[in-house]
Amino acid sequence: MKYLVINGSPREKNTWKIVKQAEKNIEGDFEEIHLMGVNIPLCTGCTRCVMEGEENCPHFDKVNPLVEKIKQCDGLIITSPVYAMNVSGLLKNFFDHTAYIFHRQDYFTKKALVIVSTAGAGQKKVANYIDESLRHWGFNKVYKIAYACGGKETLENEEIDKTAKKFSDDVKSKKLHPPKFGDVLFFNVWKAMALTKNPIPADKKFWLDTGLINHDFGPEVKLNPIKKAFSKLMFFILKRVIK
């Protein structure tokens, strides 16, 4: 198994200690990328990645190599400390640059481990934000380690070990989990938007070229009859609501 670690911390302290502890319980090879060293310029909000295609981002040469590595890995480990009750600026900037993936989901077979640390509070909120972002990308399953270090030099590691092992076992199993109803809903939001009278050109091209327009969710993921019916109903409604 190949794992990609995207470290959203500008330092290698508590968050990185948890990464190293988690890696002891994960069988595979690791490629570690520190966003601090990638030097991605700040997102300018030009929206060209969404409207025209990600290759038109002025910082495409910095962002796309990371996106390609995510596509190639078996499991993603993504980290951030809690800064001002949110993710670090480094990780937020990366998510801003990849906002187009919300529109053009592409990771239905991927699983991730989110690692968040704090000396105070907010770790669960920040971990949930990263989880939600990855699920909007299409990620099949997201595990979370949200740890309050409280300035301690030694980290208690029982839960870290347990969660990391669950993540590792799940990646190795290649089992795909059923999506939540909310994930099915948003899949159909973007699908319906691609078929409006004036769609975003890059979105329409993606949904047609990939064939996702013909599916109720990512084609690799099985939906039970209830969720399949829910998907069809949401698409029927959304096509008429979204102008």
Order of alpha helices (4+ residues) and beta strands (2+ residues): beta-alpha-beta-alpha-alpha-alpha-beta-alpha-alpha-beta-alpha-beta-alpha-alpha-alpha-alpha
